[in-house]
């Protein structure tokens, strides 16, 4: 069956610093069910499919129960379906079950159990779980602190296409954290990867490097381009408009126009790419 994933807001948080500052993670928004069916009919369809051992349906039922879509919210049922989908082979199901145990959603919080589920998902190459494990090891949360393992898991997640993890690695390399040497060049490379993956904080951090000339000469036009792309993608900070206005003021009209056109083209191409990827699922 066609896989329909509803991105949950629970446990997804990030720090929005001023546009001229630094941030280290990201977030996603929930996706509504198709408009061609009602939430209730979608729930019934998923239940029928799940009873036939459809793994994707099991996962979707967990999300429906968690968010109260087509059925009253029931976190215990949500966890149950996440565990069932995970046991049936879903890395995402294992990951979401881990999130429930991490925060006590539908169960008593248990970091040890959460780690086991994250490890199962990470072993299947699921980048959000790899990123989560890396964060646990770096902070010593639920496990003995191990910077080497933390960097290893976050790097794997970033290389697998996780924009938040790539942004995290850029932040770590820029500041020389967790036994890593300060390296503006590596930081820039990670921020570029994060930005190209569509991660708003990665775009912002890359723009800061261009604006302030960190590791290379200042590039106000490049900074403006990435700030505009991030803004079009939904980035909001208290001083973002002022930063953009300041860059435009310092640039020639032709440079501003080029940056704006380049930003529009990037957003258009990225949107088409993501739409095509979604249609293939």
Secondary structure by P-SEA (a helix, b strand, c coil): cbbbbbbbcccbbbbbccccccccccbbbbbbccccccaaaaaaaaaaaaaaccaaaaaaaaaaaaacccccccaaaaaaaaaaaaaaccaaaaaaaaaaaaccccccccaaaaaaaaaaaaaaccaaaaaaaaaaaaacccccccaaaaaaaaaaaaaaccaaaaaaaaaaaaaccccccccaaaaaaaaaaaaaaccaaaaaaaaaaaaacccccccaaaaaaaaaaaaaaccccccaaaaaaaaaaaccaaaaaaaaaaaaaaaaaaaaaaaaaaaac
